[in-house]
Amino acid sequence: MTDFFEKAYLAGLGAWSVTKEKAKEIVDDLVEKGKITADEAPKILKELVSKAEESKKALEERVEKGVENTVNRLNLATKSDVQRVEEKLDLILKELKKK
């Protein structure tokens, strides 16, 4: 299951990269068509990229919450749960070795 979420995350990163390239293409096209000036292009590109980054961050947060909810719903042990059990087991094993 972790593999699925990792692939989804990487796909999102790839999509963001494509979005950044696409934003540049759109801005270049607007300049070429005379809709905006070459001087305006960097500012507009920066705004488009900023919006894409905000969307990416929001998506990452939603995916993270979704994964957390899924883990909780499936009643799966978290890394900290496993770590606590390992610590308790270590203490028990130390006590048994003393006897």
Secondary structure, DSSP 8 states (H G I E B T S, - for coil): -HHHHHHHHHHHHHHHHHHHHHHHHHHHHHHHTTSS-TTTHHHHHHHHHHHHHHHHHHHHHHHHHHHHHHHHHTT---HHHHHHHHHHHHHHHHHHHH-
